[in-house]
Amino acid sequence: MALSRQQLSVGSTREAIVVDDLTRTQLVMYAGASGDYNPLHTDEVFATEVAGFPGVFAHGMLTMALTGKALTDWVGDGRLRTFGVRFRGQVWPGDTLTTTVTVRALDEVDGEPVADIDVVTTTQTGDVVLSGTASARLDP
Amino acid sequence: MAASRFPVEAGHIMMFARAIADPNPVYYEESAGSTEIGEVIAPPTFTMASAQFDPDYLLRPTIGRPWLGSGREPTGVPRSDGGGGTGLHAEQHFTYHRPLRPGDVLSAESRDGERWEKQGKRGGVLKFSEMIVDYRDQEGRLVVTSRMVGVQTERAPGEEG
């Protein structure tokens, strides 16, 4: 259900675990659905022996999509006006990610209430892997 | 370099929703009817899957050509430039005009944005470049704009990405 303006104030916040123990198979699923078959994310031999990483790691866009789930679960479906992030660190198989969404400002755009939201996703060790902002239309 | 025809399909949305581990009923045909919207829409990052419809997309194996990933050898395309750098996704920004639905047929048009350089924390120059993609629907109306920032590292592997 969509959020209404009345339910929110600046500083309203919510936290959600968006993936628990990320699997390599999830990375394969993301490659298949998105069409991004970069072997860095699905091919351990390539990732280690050719690219020099400790192993395969998640597509940044998978981390963004997992993060987006925390947003849409909160603000409702089809409510986002913008969603933008910086990728701050790599996400590895086995990681558990928590997303925190916080209302930074409440505005009105074209007569409609809008929430500006800060978004941060961290790993189980507290490392920030993604940070950004979103804005969403609210019910009055 | 973008998909000139990107048909949005319910089965593809279902696969994508599974791939991002999102059980939201609005992404699945059998349950979307019971949601507030009442029909399937696509998740916020779904336009990334337009790569499937981009004939020139480089991160998909092309039939009959050597592929970057491992087979007999750790890579089918040994580096010839001697560089150890890696291209990574640094930022991604979307602007939404309306949700995407099965039956939409989008066209994507991309253009280069800004370019800049930064000194990396681990030494070496990081080269950033921006690409903007406008997704329009079958009526020519803008539905989603994507701005992607990529970074090319001089050395492998970096902390960035």
Interface residues (C-beta under 8 A of the other chain):
Chain A: M1 A2 V18 V19 Q26 M29 Y30 G32 A33 S34 G35 D36 Y37 N38 P39 L40 T42 D43 V45 F46 E49 V50 A51 G52 F53 H59 G60 M61 L62 M64 A65 L66 G68 K69 L71 T72 D73 G76 D77 G78 L80 R81 T82 F83 G84 V85 R86 F87 G89 Q90
Chain B: H12 M15 F16 R18 A19 I20 A21 D22 N24 V26 T35 E36 I37 I41 P43 P44 T45 M48 A49 S50 A51 Q52 D54 Y57 L59 R60 P61 W67 L68 G69 S70 P74 T75 G84 T86 L88 H89 A90 E91 Q92 H93 F94 T95 Y96 R98 P99 R147 A156 P157 E159 E160 G161
